[in-house]
Amino acid sequence: KQELKRRYESLNPALLKREIDRTLNLLYKAYQAKQTSAQKVEPKLKPLKKLMPATVSFLMTQPRGATVSS
């Protein structure tokens, strides 16, 4: 439980979002490259528009103070 608590407290939502966006961009570029090569073979395919992710709000609770039980 302590390990999960430490991991949760170390998470950075802004950094996670940047990493997810970067990875999505790489996936989209790979998709575009595949579609471009497929269009050379089959020109009937229509290229798909890039999908933009919805705006996300991160709600985080404040860490509770340490309690001492006797």
PDB file of N, CA, C and O in Angstrom:
ATOM      1  N   LYS A   1       0.829  -1.191   0.000  1.00  0.00           N
ATOM      2  CA  LYS A   1       0.000   0.000   0.000  1.00  0.00           C
ATOM      3  C   LYS A   1       0.875   1.257   0.000  1.00  0.00           C
ATOM      4  O   LYS A   1       0.569   2.231  -0.688  1.00  0.00           O
ATOM      5  N   GLN A   2       1.948   1.230   0.763  1.00  0.00           N
ATOM      6  CA  GLN A   2       2.852   2.385   0.817  1.00  0.00           C
ATOM      7  C   GLN A   2       3.487   2.641  -0.553  1.00  0.00           C
ATOM      8  O   GLN A   2       3.648   3.789  -0.967  1.00  0.00           O
ATOM      9  N   GLU A   3       3.842   1.563  -1.247  1.00  0.00           N
ATOM     10  CA  GLU A   3       4.447   1.708  -2.581  1.00  0.00           C
ATOM     11  C   GLU A   3       3.458   2.369  -3.543  1.00  0.00           C
ATOM     12  O   GLU A   3       3.843   3.245  -4.318  1.00  0.00           O
ATOM     13  N   LEU A   4       2.197   1.961  -3.501  1.00  0.00           N
ATOM     14  CA  LEU A   4       1.179   2.576  -4.353  1.00  0.00           C
ATOM     15  C   LEU A   4       0.986   4.043  -4.000  1.00  0.00           C
ATOM     16  O   LEU A   4       0.823   4.884  -4.884  1.00  0.00           O
ATOM     17  N   LYS A   5       1.003   4.349  -2.710  1.00  0.00           N
ATOM     18  CA  LYS A   5       0.840   5.737  -2.271  1.00  0.00           C
ATOM     19  C   LYS A   5       1.993   6.594  -2.780  1.00  0.00           C
ATOM     20  O   LYS A   5       1.776   7.700  -3.275  1.00  0.00           O
ATOM     21  N   ARG A   6       3.229   6.081  -2.658  1.00  0.00           N
ATOM     22  CA  ARG A   6       4.393   6.827  -3.162  1.00  0.00           C
ATOM     23  C   ARG A   6       4.294   7.024  -4.672  1.00  0.00           C
ATOM     24  O   ARG A   6       4.592   8.103  -5.186  1.00  0.00           O
ATOM     25  N   ARG A   7       3.878   5.983  -5.374  1.00  0.00           N
ATOM     26  CA  ARG A   7       3.763   6.076  -6.832  1.00  0.00           C
ATOM     27  C   ARG A   7       2.700   7.103  -7.220  1.00  0.00           C
ATOM     28  O   ARG A   7       2.922   7.912  -8.120  1.00  0.00           O
ATOM     29  N   TYR A   8       1.548   7.076  -6.549  1.00  0.00           N
ATOM     30  CA  TYR A   8       0.479   8.028  -6.824  1.00  0.00           C
ATOM     31  C   TYR A   8       0.948   9.460  -6.588  1.00  0.00           C
ATOM     32  O   TYR A   8       0.673  10.350  -7.393  1.00  0.00           O
ATOM     33  N   GLU A   9       1.647   9.678  -5.495  1.00  0.00           N
ATOM     34  CA  GLU A   9       2.109  11.025  -5.166  1.00  0.00           C
ATOM     35  C   GLU A   9       3.186  11.516  -6.126  1.00  0.00           C
ATOM     36  O   GLU A   9       3.393  12.722  -6.259  1.00  0.00           O
ATOM     37  N   SER A  10       3.881  10.586  -6.802  1.00  0.00           N
ATOM     38  CA  SER A  10       4.932  10.991  -7.734  1.00  0.00           C
ATOM     39  C   SER A  10       4.402  11.245  -9.145  1.00  0.00           C
ATOM     40  O   SER A  10       5.142  11.726 -10.003  1.00  0.00           O
ATOM     41  N   LEU A  11       3.130  10.927  -9.397  1.00  0.00           N
ATOM     42  CA  LEU A  11       2.572  11.126 -10.736  1.00  0.00           C
ATOM     43  C   LEU A  11       2.454  12.612 -11.058  1.00  0.00           C
ATOM     44  O   LEU A  11       2.123  13.430 -10.200  1.00  0.00           O
ATOM     45  N   ASN A  12       2.734  12.934 -12.311  1.00  0.00           N
ATOM     46  CA  ASN A  12       2.637  14.309 -12.783  1.00  0.00           C
ATOM     47  C   ASN A  12       1.665  14.307 -13.965  1.00  0.00           C
ATOM     48  O   ASN A  12       2.052  13.908 -15.064  1.00  0.00           O
ATOM     49  N   PRO A  13       0.415  14.741 -13.772  1.00  0.00           N
ATOM     50  CA  PRO A  13      -0.579  14.681 -14.842  1.00  0.00           C
ATOM     51  C   PRO A  13      -0.165  15.437 -16.106  1.00  0.00           C
ATOM     52  O   PRO A  13      -0.432  14.974 -17.214  1.00  0.00           O
ATOM     53  N   ALA A  14       0.478  16.582 -15.955  1.00  0.00           N
ATOM     54  CA  ALA A  14       0.890  17.355 -17.127  1.00  0.00           C
ATOM     55  C   ALA A  14       1.935  16.593 -17.933  1.00  0.00           C
ATOM     56  O   ALA A  14       1.865  16.555 -19.162  1.00  0.00           O
ATOM     57  N   LEU A  15       2.898  15.989 -17.254  1.00  0.00           N
ATOM     58  CA  LEU A  15       3.925  15.206 -17.938  1.00  0.00           C
ATOM     59  C   LEU A  15       3.312  13.980 -18.606  1.00  0.00           C
ATOM     60  O   LEU A  15       3.667  13.647 -19.737  1.00  0.00           O
ATOM     61  N   LEU A  16       2.397  13.310 -17.918  1.00  0.00           N
ATOM     62  CA  LEU A  16       1.732  12.148 -18.509  1.00  0.00           C
ATOM     63  C   LEU A  16       0.971  12.537 -19.773  1.00  0.00           C
ATOM     64  O   LEU A  16       1.016  11.810 -20.765  1.00  0.00           O
ATOM     65  N   LYS A  17       0.276  13.669 -19.752  1.00  0.00           N
ATOM     66  CA  LYS A  17      -0.472  14.119 -20.931  1.00  0.00           C
ATOM     67  C   LYS A  17       0.474  14.410 -22.085  1.00  0.00           C
ATOM     68  O   LYS A  17       0.183  14.049 -23.225  1.00  0.00           O
ATOM     69  N   ARG A  18       1.609  15.061 -21.808  1.00  0.00           N
ATOM     70  CA  ARG A  18       2.580  15.337 -22.877  1.00  0.00           C
ATOM     71  C   ARG A  18       3.104  14.042 -23.481  1.00  0.00           C
ATOM     72  O   ARG A  18       3.240  13.937 -24.700  1.00  0.00           O
ATOM     73  N   GLU A  19       3.397  13.057 -22.639  1.00  0.00           N
ATOM     74  CA  GLU A  19       3.898  11.775 -23.138  1.00  0.00           C
ATOM     75  C   GLU A  19       2.840  11.050 -23.963  1.00  0.00           C
ATOM     76  O   GLU A  19       3.155  10.453 -24.992  1.00  0.00           O
ATOM     77  N   ILE A  20       1.594  11.099 -23.518  1.00  0.00           N
ATOM     78  CA  ILE A  20       0.507  10.468 -24.272  1.00  0.00           C
ATOM     79  C   ILE A  20       0.336  11.165 -25.617  1.00  0.00           C
ATOM     80  O   ILE A  20       0.201  10.497 -26.642  1.00  0.00           O
ATOM     81  N   ASP A  21       0.340  12.503 -25.629  1.00  0.00           N
ATOM     82  CA  ASP A  21       0.204  13.247 -26.885  1.00  0.00           C
ATOM     83  C   ASP A  21       1.355  12.946 -27.833  1.00  0.00           C
ATOM     84  O   ASP A  21       1.141  12.789 -29.035  1.00  0.00           O
ATOM     85  N   ARG A  22       2.582  12.864 -27.304  1.00  0.00           N
ATOM     86  CA  ARG A  22       3.749  12.558 -28.129  1.00  0.00           C
ATOM     87  C   ARG A  22       3.605  11.162 -28.753  1.00  0.00           C
ATOM     88  O   ARG A  22       3.895  10.971 -29.934  1.00  0.00           O
ATOM     89  N   THR A  23       3.162  10.205 -27.960  1.00  0.00           N
ATOM     90  CA  THR A  23       2.982   8.841 -28.453  1.00  0.00           C
ATOM     91  C   THR A  23       1.863   8.777 -29.487  1.00  0.00           C
ATOM     92  O   THR A  23       1.993   8.086 -30.499  1.00  0.00           O
ATOM     93  N   LEU A  24       0.760   9.494 -29.241  1.00  0.00           N
ATOM     94  CA  LEU A  24      -0.325   9.534 -30.223  1.00  0.00           C
ATOM     95  C   LEU A  24       0.152  10.134 -31.540  1.00  0.00           C
ATOM     96  O   LEU A  24      -0.238   9.673 -32.612  1.00  0.00           O
ATOM     97  N   ASN A  25       0.992  11.157 -31.460  1.00  0.00           N
ATOM     98  CA  ASN A  25       1.525  11.786 -32.664  1.00  0.00           C
ATOM     99  C   ASN A  25       2.390  10.798 -33.448  1.00  0.00           C
ATOM    100  O   ASN A  25       2.296  10.730 -34.674  1.00  0.00           O
ATOM    101  N   LEU A  26       3.231  10.031 -32.748  1.00  0.00           N
ATOM    102  CA  LEU A  26       4.049   9.020 -33.421  1.00  0.00           C
ATOM    103  C   LEU A  26       3.179   7.949 -34.074  1.00  0.00           C
ATOM    104  O   LEU A  26       3.453   7.522 -35.195  1.00  0.00           O
ATOM    105  N   LEU A  27       2.139   7.518 -33.379  1.00  0.00           N
ATOM    106  CA  LEU A  27       1.224   6.531 -33.954  1.00  0.00           C
ATOM    107  C   LEU A  27       0.528   7.081 -35.195  1.00  0.00           C
ATOM    108  O   LEU A  27       0.366   6.369 -36.186  1.00  0.00           O
ATOM    109  N   TYR A  28       0.117   8.348 -35.141  1.00  0.00           N
ATOM    110  CA  TYR A  28      -0.553   8.947 -36.289  1.00  0.00           C
ATOM    111  C   TYR A  28       0.394   9.062 -37.478  1.00  0.00           C
ATOM    112  O   TYR A  28      -0.009   8.823 -38.617  1.00  0.00           O
ATOM    113  N   LYS A  29       1.651   9.425 -37.221  1.00  0.00           N
ATOM    114  CA  LYS A  29       2.628   9.504 -38.313  1.00  0.00           C
ATOM    115  C   LYS A  29       2.841   8.133 -38.949  1.00  0.00           C
ATOM    116  O   LYS A  29       2.951   8.024 -40.170  1.00  0.00           O
ATOM    117  N   ALA A  30       2.901   7.086 -38.123  1.00  0.00           N
ATOM    118  CA  ALA A  30       3.044   5.727 -38.654  1.00  0.00           C
ATOM    119  C   ALA A  30       1.812   5.355 -39.474  1.00  0.00           C
ATOM    120  O   ALA A  30       1.929   4.733 -40.530  1.00  0.00           O
ATOM    121  N   TYR A  31       0.642   5.734 -38.992  1.00  0.00           N
ATOM    122  CA  TYR A  31      -0.600   5.477 -39.714  1.00  0.00           C
ATOM    123  C   TYR A  31      -0.593   6.199 -41.063  1.00  0.00           C
ATOM    124  O   TYR A  31      -0.959   5.620 -42.085  1.00  0.00           O
ATOM    125  N   GLN A  32      -0.171   7.474 -41.057  1.00  0.00           N
ATOM    126  CA  GLN A  32      -0.115   8.236 -42.303  1.00  0.00           C
ATOM    127  C   GLN A  32       0.835   7.591 -43.302  1.00  0.00           C
ATOM    128  O   GLN A  32       0.516   7.483 -44.486  1.00  0.00           O
ATOM    129  N   ALA A  33       1.994   7.164 -42.833  1.00  0.00           N
ATOM    130  CA  ALA A  33       2.968   6.526 -43.723  1.00  0.00           C
ATOM    131  C   ALA A  33       2.381   5.253 -44.319  1.00  0.00           C
ATOM    132  O   ALA A  33       2.572   4.975 -45.503  1.00  0.00           O
ATOM    133  N   LYS A  34       1.680   4.492 -43.518  1.00  0.00           N
ATOM    134  CA  LYS A  34       1.066   3.257 -44.014  1.00  0.00           C
ATOM    135  C   LYS A  34      -0.030   3.582 -45.025  1.00  0.00           C
ATOM    136  O   LYS A  34      -0.145   2.911 -46.050  1.00  0.00           O
ATOM    137  N   GLN A  35      -0.830   4.601 -44.747  1.00  0.00           N
ATOM    138  CA  GLN A  35      -1.897   4.983 -45.674  1.00  0.00           C
ATOM    139  C   GLN A  35      -1.326   5.494 -46.988  1.00  0.00           C
ATOM    140  O   GLN A  35      -1.867   5.210 -48.057  1.00  0.00           O
ATOM    141  N   THR A  36      -0.228   6.251 -46.911  1.00  0.00           N
ATOM    142  CA  THR A  36       0.405   6.777 -48.121  1.00  0.00           C
ATOM    143  C   THR A  36       0.902   5.636 -48.994  1.00  0.00           C
ATOM    144  O   THR A  36       0.711   5.656 -50.210  1.00  0.00           O
ATOM    145  N   SER A  37       1.537   4.642 -48.385  1.00  0.00           N
ATOM    146  CA  SER A  37       2.027   3.511 -49.170  1.00  0.00           C
ATOM    147  C   SER A  37       0.859   2.682 -49.700  1.00  0.00           C
ATOM    148  O   SER A  37       0.954   2.124 -50.793  1.00  0.00           O
ATOM    149  N   ALA A  38      -0.234   2.588 -48.953  1.00  0.00           N
ATOM    150  CA  ALA A  38      -1.405   1.841 -49.413  1.00  0.00           C
ATOM    151  C   ALA A  38      -2.094   2.569 -50.559  1.00  0.00           C
ATOM    152  O   ALA A  38      -2.645   1.923 -51.450  1.00  0.00           O
ATOM    153  N   GLN A  39      -2.074   3.900 -50.557  1.00  0.00           N
ATOM    154  CA  GLN A  39      -2.714   4.665 -51.626  1.00  0.00           C
ATOM    155  C   GLN A  39      -1.977   4.487 -52.945  1.00  0.00           C
ATOM    156  O   GLN A  39      -2.592   4.557 -54.009  1.00  0.00           O
ATOM    157  N   LYS A  40      -0.684   4.260 -52.892  1.00  0.00           N
ATOM    158  CA  LYS A  40       0.066   4.021 -54.123  1.00  0.00           C
ATOM    159  C   LYS A  40      -0.400   2.726 -54.773  1.00  0.00           C
ATOM    160  O   LYS A  40      -0.395   2.595 -55.997  1.00  0.00           O
ATOM    161  N   VAL A  41      -0.803   1.771 -53.938  1.00  0.00           N
ATOM    162  CA  VAL A  41      -1.291   0.493 -54.446  1.00  0.00           C
ATOM    163  C   VAL A  41      -2.770   0.595 -54.799  1.00  0.00           C
ATOM    164  O   VAL A  41      -3.183   0.157 -55.872  1.00  0.00           O
ATOM    165  N   GLU A  42      -3.566   1.167 -53.907  1.00  0.00           N
ATOM    166  CA  GLU A  42      -5.002   1.316 -54.123  1.00  0.00           C
ATOM    167  C   GLU A  42      -5.394   2.784 -53.971  1.00  0.00           C
ATOM    168  O   GLU A  42      -5.659   3.228 -52.854  1.00  0.00           O
ATOM    169  N   PRO A  43      -5.438   3.550 -55.060  1.00  0.00           N
ATOM    170  CA  PRO A  43      -5.742   4.976 -54.952  1.00  0.00           C
ATOM    171  C   PRO A  43      -7.187   5.278 -54.556  1.00  0.00           C
ATOM    172  O   PRO A  43      -7.520   6.447 -54.365  1.00  0.00           O
ATOM    173  N   LYS A  44      -8.058   4.278 -54.426  1.00  0.00           N
ATOM    174  CA  LYS A  44      -9.449   4.516 -54.063  1.00  0.00           C
ATOM    175  C   LYS A  44      -9.625   4.861 -52.585  1.00  0.00           C
ATOM    176  O   LYS A  44     -10.647   5.437 -52.211  1.00  0.00           O
ATOM    177  N   LEU A  45      -8.662   4.525 -51.746  1.00  0.00           N
ATOM    178  CA  LEU A  45      -8.777   4.792 -50.314  1.00  0.00           C
ATOM    179  C   LEU A  45      -8.712   6.288 -50.034  1.00  0.00           C
ATOM    180  O   LEU A  45      -7.893   7.002 -50.613  1.00  0.00           O
ATOM    181  N   LYS A  46      -9.577   6.754 -49.148  1.00  0.00           N
ATOM    182  CA  LYS A  46      -9.571   8.159 -48.747  1.00  0.00           C
ATOM    183  C   LYS A  46      -8.757   8.302 -47.475  1.00  0.00           C
ATOM    184  O   LYS A  46      -8.921   7.503 -46.553  1.00  0.00           O
ATOM    185  N   PRO A  47      -7.881   9.300 -47.399  1.00  0.00           N
ATOM    186  CA  PRO A  47      -7.131   9.493 -46.149  1.00  0.00           C
ATOM    187  C   PRO A  47      -8.070   9.977 -45.045  1.00  0.00           C
ATOM    188  O   PRO A  47      -8.959  10.793 -45.286  1.00  0.00           O
ATOM    189  N   LEU A  48      -7.864   9.472 -43.848  1.00  0.00           N
ATOM    190  CA  LEU A  48      -8.674   9.886 -42.711  1.00  0.00           C
ATOM    191  C   LEU A  48      -8.097  11.146 -42.082  1.00  0.00           C
ATOM    192  O   LEU A  48      -6.886  11.366 -42.093  1.00  0.00           O
ATOM    193  N   LYS A  49      -8.980  11.960 -41.539  1.00  0.00           N
ATOM    194  CA  LYS A  49      -8.516  13.159 -40.848  1.00  0.00           C
ATOM    195  C   LYS A  49      -7.870  12.766 -39.534  1.00  0.00           C
ATOM    196  O   LYS A  49      -8.223  11.755 -38.927  1.00  0.00           O
ATOM    197  N   LYS A  50      -6.917  13.582 -39.106  1.00  0.00           N
ATOM    198  CA  LYS A  50      -6.294  13.351 -37.809  1.00  0.00           C
ATOM    199  C   LYS A  50      -7.318  13.659 -36.725  1.00  0.00           C
ATOM    200  O   LYS A  50      -7.942  14.721 -36.724  1.00  0.00           O
ATOM    201  N   LEU A  51      -7.480  12.732 -35.819  1.00  0.00           N
ATOM    202  CA  LEU A  51      -8.403  12.931 -34.713  1.00  0.00           C
ATOM    203  C   LEU A  51      -7.689  13.660 -33.586  1.00  0.00           C
ATOM    204  O   LEU A  51      -6.594  13.273 -33.177  1.00  0.00           O
ATOM    205  N   MET A  52      -8.307  14.702 -33.096  1.00  0.00           N
ATOM    206  CA  MET A  52      -7.732  15.453 -31.989  1.00  0.00           C
ATOM    207  C   MET A  52      -8.383  14.964 -30.698  1.00  0.00           C
ATOM    208  O   MET A  52      -9.607  14.865 -30.622  1.00  0.00           O
ATOM    209  N   PRO A  53      -7.577  14.659 -29.685  1.00  0.00           N
ATOM    210  CA  PRO A  53      -8.166  14.199 -28.425  1.00  0.00           C
ATOM    211  C   PRO A  53      -8.937  15.320 -27.741  1.00  0.00           C
ATOM    212  O   PRO A  53      -8.617  16.499 -27.893  1.00  0.00           O
ATOM    213  N   ALA A  54      -9.939  14.936 -26.999  1.00  0.00           N
ATOM    214  CA  ALA A  54     -10.738  15.904 -26.259  1.00  0.00           C
ATOM    215  C   ALA A  54      -9.893  16.507 -25.139  1.00  0.00           C
ATOM    216  O   ALA A  54      -8.944  15.886 -24.661  1.00  0.00           O
ATOM    217  N   THR A  55     -10.241  17.704 -24.735  1.00  0.00           N
ATOM    218  CA  THR A  55      -9.554  18.343 -23.623  1.00  0.00           C
ATOM    219  C   THR A  55      -9.835  17.546 -22.351  1.00  0.00           C
ATOM    220  O   THR A  55     -10.968  17.142 -22.088  1.00  0.00           O
ATOM    221  N   VAL A  56      -8.800  17.334 -21.585  1.00  0.00           N
ATOM    222  CA  VAL A  56      -8.920  16.522 -20.376  1.00  0.00           C
ATOM    223  C   VAL A  56      -8.562  17.366 -19.165  1.00  0.00           C
ATOM    224  O   VAL A  56      -7.571  18.095 -19.175  1.00  0.00           O
ATOM    225  N   SER A  57      -9.367  17.263 -18.134  1.00  0.00           N
ATOM    226  CA  SER A  57      -9.069  17.934 -16.868  1.00  0.00           C
ATOM    227  C   SER A  57      -8.675  16.877 -15.860  1.00  0.00           C
ATOM    228  O   SER A  57      -9.321  15.835 -15.757  1.00  0.00           O
ATOM    229  N   PHE A  58      -7.635  17.138 -15.129  1.00  0.00           N
ATOM    230  CA  PHE A  58      -7.178  16.205 -14.114  1.00  0.00           C
ATOM    231  C   PHE A  58      -7.621  16.703 -12.751  1.00  0.00           C
ATOM    232  O   PHE A  58      -7.309  17.825 -12.355  1.00  0.00           O
ATOM    233  N   LEU A  59      -8.338  15.872 -12.052  1.00  0.00           N
ATOM    234  CA  LEU A  59      -8.761  16.203 -10.700  1.00  0.00           C
ATOM    235  C   LEU A  59      -7.938  15.351  -9.746  1.00  0.00           C
ATOM    236  O   LEU A  59      -7.975  14.122  -9.796  1.00  0.00           O
ATOM    237  N   MET A  60      -7.214  16.012  -8.898  1.00  0.00           N
ATOM    238  CA  MET A  60      -6.374  15.282  -7.954  1.00  0.00           C
ATOM    239  C   MET A  60      -6.716  15.731  -6.548  1.00  0.00           C
ATOM    240  O   MET A  60      -6.948  16.914  -6.298  1.00  0.00           O
ATOM    241  N   THR A  61      -6.744  14.792  -5.651  1.00  0.00           N
ATOM    242  CA  THR A  61      -6.981  15.138  -4.256  1.00  0.00           C
ATOM    243  C   THR A  61      -5.659  15.508  -3.611  1.00  0.00           C
ATOM    244  O   THR A  61      -4.598  15.022  -4.005  1.00  0.00           O
ATOM    245  N   GLN A  62      -5.738  16.354  -2.639  1.00  0.00           N
ATOM    246  CA  GLN A  62      -4.540  16.740  -1.912  1.00  0.00           C
ATOM    247  C   GLN A  62      -4.146  15.592  -0.996  1.00  0.00           C
ATOM    248  O   GLN A  62      -5.012  14.953  -0.399  1.00  0.00           O
ATOM    249  N   PRO A  63      -2.837  15.320  -0.876  1.00  0.00           N
ATOM    250  CA  PRO A  63      -2.419  14.250   0.029  1.00  0.00           C
ATOM    251  C   PRO A  63      -2.794  14.584   1.469  1.00  0.00           C
ATOM    252  O   PRO A  63      -2.674  15.727   1.911  1.00  0.00           O
ATOM    253  N   ARG A  64      -3.241  13.584   2.174  1.00  0.00           N
ATOM    254  CA  ARG A  64      -3.606  13.780   3.578  1.00  0.00           C
ATOM    255  C   ARG A  64      -2.353  13.841   4.432  1.00  0.00           C
ATOM    256  O   ARG A  64      -1.329  13.237   4.115  1.00  0.00           O
ATOM    257  N   GLY A  65      -2.459  14.570   5.502  1.00  0.00           N
ATOM    258  CA  GLY A  65      -1.342  14.646   6.435  1.00  0.00           C
ATOM    259  C   GLY A  65      -1.143  13.317   7.145  1.00  0.00           C
ATOM    260  O   GLY A  65      -2.069  12.511   7.248  1.00  0.00           O
ATOM    261  N   ALA A  66       0.046  13.100   7.623  1.00  0.00           N
ATOM    262  CA  ALA A  66       0.349  11.855   8.333  1.00  0.00           C
ATOM    263  C   ALA A  66      -0.366  11.845   9.676  1.00  0.00           C
ATOM    264  O   ALA A  66      -0.452  12.864  10.362  1.00  0.00           O
ATOM    265  N   THR A  67      -0.871  10.683  10.034  1.00  0.00           N
ATOM    266  CA  THR A  67      -1.525  10.551  11.333  1.00  0.00           C
ATOM    267  C   THR A  67      -0.756   9.549  12.171  1.00  0.00           C
ATOM    268  O   THR A  67      -0.179   8.591  11.656  1.00  0.00           O
ATOM    269  N   VAL A  68      -0.760   9.784  13.452  1.00  0.00           N
ATOM    270  CA  VAL A  68      -0.063   8.895  14.371  1.00  0.00           C
ATOM    271  C   VAL A  68      -1.105   8.282  15.288  1.00  0.00           C
ATOM    272  O   VAL A  68      -1.853   8.990  15.962  1.00  0.00           O
ATOM    273  N   SER A  69      -1.144   6.964  15.303  1.00  0.00           N
ATOM    274  CA  SER A  69      -2.081   6.303  16.207  1.00  0.00           C
ATOM    275  C   SER A  69      -1.310   5.761  17.402  1.00  0.00           C
ATOM    276  O   SER A  69      -0.169   5.316  17.280  1.00  0.00           O
ATOM    277  N   SER A  70      -1.948   5.810  18.540  1.00  0.00           N
ATOM    278  CA  SER A  70      -1.251   5.340  19.750  1.00  0.00           C
ATOM    279  C   SER A  70      -1.741   3.994  20.201  1.00  0.00           C
ATOM    280  O   SER A  70      -1.256   3.464  21.201  1.00  0.00           O
TER     281      SER A  70
END
